[in-house]
Amino acid sequence: MTDKKVTLNNEDGLHARAAALFVREANKYSSDISLEAHGEKVNGKSIIGIMSLGAFKGETVIIYASGADEENAVLGLCKLIENDFVNI
């Protein structure tokens, strides 16, 4: 398992558009992906799960991936967040 902490810097945090972009990126990978905020962990490939976290600008989330491409998955998802959800 690979994981990494990343801070949300985009203005609206994990709102609908950002959650949709996160899920789209997560689904590019075969690994199981989870996202954690406020001590709650959800399926990183579920838009409803991600939006339920209620994570906002300035908060830290942890991305977890487990599988054949786990390192690439975590790096790709961190890059998406670090680029404020601008398509990469």
C-alpha positions in Angstrom: 0.0 0.0 0.0 1.1 3.5 -0.9 -0.2 6.6 0.7 0.5 10.4 0.7 -0.9 13.4 2.5 -1.8 16.4 0.4 -3.4 19.8 1.2 -6.5 21.1 -0.7 -5.6 24.5 -2.0 -8.4 25.0 -4.5 -11.0 27.5 -3.4 -14.0 25.1 -2.9 -12.2 22.0 -1.6 -13.8 18.7 -2.6 -17.0 20.1 -4.1 -18.9 18.3 -7.0 -16.6 19.3 -9.8 -13.4 18.5 -7.9 -14.8 15.2 -6.7 -15.8 14.3 -10.3 -12.3 15.0 -11.5 -10.8 13.0 -8.7 -13.0 10.0 -9.5 -12.2 10.3 -13.2 -8.5 10.3 -12.5 -8.8 7.4 -9.9 -10.6 5.3 -12.4 -7.6 5.4 -14.7 -5.8 3.0 -12.3 -6.5 -0.6 -11.5 -5.5 -0.2 -7.8 -8.0 0.1 -5.0 -8.0 3.8 -4.0 -9.3 5.4 -0.8 -9.4 9.0 0.4 -9.3 10.0 4.0 -10.3 13.3 5.7 -11.3 14.0 9.3 -10.5 10.4 10.2 -13.1 9.0 7.7 -11.9 6.9 4.8 -14.0 6.5 1.7 -13.7 4.8 -1.7 -11.7 7.0 -3.9 -13.7 5.9 -7.0 -17.0 7.0 -5.5 -18.1 10.6 -6.1 -20.7 10.3 -3.3 -18.1 9.0 -0.9 -15.7 11.8 -1.7 -18.3 14.5 -1.4 -19.5 13.1 1.9 -16.0 13.9 3.4 -16.8 17.6 3.4 -13.2 18.5 2.9 -12.5 22.2 2.3 -9.6 24.5 1.3 -6.6 24.2 3.6 -7.5 20.8 4.9 -5.3 17.8 4.5 -6.4 14.6 2.9 -4.6 11.2 2.6 -4.7 9.3 -0.6 -4.3 5.5 -0.3 -3.7 3.1 -3.1 -3.2 -0.7 -3.1 -2.5 -2.7 -6.3 -0.3 -3.1 -9.3 -0.1 0.6 -10.1 -0.5 2.0 -6.6 2.5 4.4 -6.8 1.5 5.9 -10.1 -2.1 6.2 -8.8 -1.1 8.2 -5.7 1.3 10.4 -7.7 -1.3 11.1 -10.3 -4.0 11.9 -7.8 -1.7 14.1 -5.7 -0.7 16.0 -8.9 -4.4 16.6 -9.7 -5.0 18.1 -6.2 -1.7 20.1 -6.2 -2.8 21.6 -9.5 -6.1 22.7 -8.0 -8.0 20.2 -10.0 -7.0 21.6 -13.4 -7.0 18.8 -15.9 -3.5 17.3 -16.2 
